């Protein structure tokens, strides 16, 4: 459901059948516009910099989407560019409270920092946490993409897992606008060298082993409300 004035945040409902039980599972994807600000002067721009911001009307819209029952979602995924810790004016903490308060919200998928990471936000003893999945940049070494999959437990119909896996572009993939494969490989190597140099200087560089350990995981979620 696109918001009425099309400001860049929206919700999509979808459904899947549980393979073993045949049960219909309703899933809601909510995409947020986390740069919902337009500085009016240089001072305000310097204050905001690259931090996230959610206007009140978008937070109200988010609350409506979490409460909407047409159809009633079993699981909810939320996505936004900025991680919870990268907002200004307390917006991240307010967002965290909203998402952890609803046990159907299983994950917040985000980026911005260029560094792969999986963060756990507790909901209390015995309750599956809210998983914050931070995807690194394919421009920043080790240039991993993320594949995020929702997987069922064949023996427990109320239990699901989010599988997060890294992948990397193959050298044979076309990355240059023109040229043969032989010309494309030096182009890719040059991009990788420039990216690695920039990441080393700004602190975003990670070794392959460090990035793989931080980005990959099998995260348990549940259809149960407690």
Residue pairs with C-beta under 8 A, 6 or more apart in sequence:
1 10
1 11
1 12
1 13
1 65
1 68
2 10
3 9
3 10
3 61
7 33
7 36
7 58
8 33
8 36
9 30
9 31
9 32
9 33
9 36
9 58
9 61
9 62
10 30
10 31
11 28
11 29
11 30
11 31
11 65
11 68
12 28
12 29
12 31
13 26
13 27
13 28
13 29
13 71
13 73
14 26
14 27
14 28
14 29
15 24
15 25
15 26
15 27
15 71
16 24
16 25
16 27
17 23
17 24
17 25
18 24
18 25
18 152
18 157
19 152
19 154
20 152
20 154
20 155
20 157
21 157
23 157
25 74
25 75
25 223
26 71
26 72
26 73
26 74
26 75
27 73
27 74
27 75
27 76
27 77
27 150
28 65
28 68
28 73
28 75
28 76
28 77
29 76
29 77
29 78
29 79
30 62
30 65
30 66
30 76
30 77
30 78
30 79
31 78
31 79
31 80
32 54
32 58
32 62
32 78
32 79
32 80
33 54
33 58
33 80
34 52
34 53
34 54
34 80
34 81
34 82
34 87
34 110
35 52
35 53
35 81
35 82
36 53
36 54
36 55
36 58
37 48
37 53
37 55
39 45
39 47
39 48
47 88
48 88
50 86
50 112
51 82
51 86
51 87
51 88
52 80
52 81
52 82
52 83
52 86
52 87
52 88
52 91
52 92
52 112
53 87
53 88
53 89
53 91
54 62
54 87
54 91
54 94
54 95
59 94
59 95
59 98
62 95
62 98
63 98
66 76
66 98
66 102
66 105
73 104
74 104
74 223
75 104
75 106
75 150
75 160
75 221
75 223
76 102
76 104
76 105
76 106
77 105
77 106
77 107
77 109
78 99
78 105
78 107
78 108
78 109
79 108
79 109
79 110
80 108
80 109
80 110
81 110
81 111
81 112
82 92
82 110
82 112
83 92
83 110
83 111
83 112
83 113
83 119
83 132
83 134
84 92
84 93
84 95
84 96
84 108
84 110
84 119
84 121
84 132
85 92
86 92
86 112
86 113
87 93
87 95
96 121
96 130
99 105
99 108
99 121
99 130
100 121
100 122
100 123
100 129
100 130
103 123
103 127
103 128
103 222
103 224
103 225
103 226
104 225
105 130
106 128
106 130
106 131
106 160
106 162
106 221
107 130
107 131
107 132
107 133
107 148
107 162
107 219
107 221
108 130
108 131
108 132
108 133
109 133
109 135
109 148
110 132
110 133
110 134
110 135
111 134
111 135
111 136
111 137
112 134
113 134
113 136
113 204
114 136
114 137
114 139
114 140
114 199
114 204
115 134
115 136
115 140
115 204
115 206
115 214
116 134
116 135
116 136
116 144
116 146
116 166
116 206
116 211
116 214
116 215
117 134
117 214
117 215
118 131
118 132
118 133
118 134
118 164
118 214
118 215
118 217
118 219
119 131
119 132
119 134
120 129
120 130
120 131
120 132
121 129
121 130
121 131
121 132
122 129
123 129
123 130
126 226
127 226
128 220
128 221
128 222
131 162
131 219
131 221
133 146
133 148
133 162
133 164
135 145
135 146
135 215
136 144
136 146
136 206
136 211
136 215
137 143
137 204
138 144
138 145
138 169
139 195
140 195
140 198
140 199
140 204
140 205
141 192
141 195
141 196
141 199
141 204
141 205
141 206
142 168
142 206
142 207
142 208
142 211
143 168
143 169
143 192
143 195
144 166
144 167
144 168
144 211
144 212
144 215
145 166
145 167
145 168
145 169
146 164
146 165
146 166
146 167
146 215
147 163
147 164
147 165
147 166
147 167
148 162
148 163
148 164
149 162
149 163
149 164
149 165
150 160
150 161
150 162
150 163
151 160
151 161
151 162
151 163
152 159
152 160
152 161
153 159
153 160
153 161
157 223
158 222
158 223
158 224
159 220
159 221
159 222
159 223
160 220
160 221
160 222
160 223
161 218
161 219
161 220
161 221
162 217
162 218
162 219
162 221
163 217
163 218
163 219
164 215
164 216
164 217
164 218
164 219
165 216
166 211
166 212
166 215
166 216
169 175
171 185
171 188
172 181
174 184
175 184
175 187
175 188
175 191
176 183
176 184
176 187
176 188
179 187
196 205
198 204
199 205
199 206
206 214
